[in-house]
């Protein structure tokens, strides 16, 4: 089973850097999303609405890119 950091590293290395199948801007979306989730779940102060909105937007962008890649590879 993959750990979160190992999966993020493999995805970044293979799909963004080597194969260039996903946009480079997505490189930090998973790791920053996990950090924000930890801050929201376990941090004393939680997260701001602005940070939450940014993470939701980035999650949508990430999913859109993965769905488009899946569609392109399925053709």
Secondary structure, 3 states (H helix, E strand, C coil): CCCHHHHHHHHHHHHHHHCCCCCHHHCCHHHHHHHHHHHHHHCCCCCCHHHHHHHHHHHHHHHHHHHHHHHHHHC
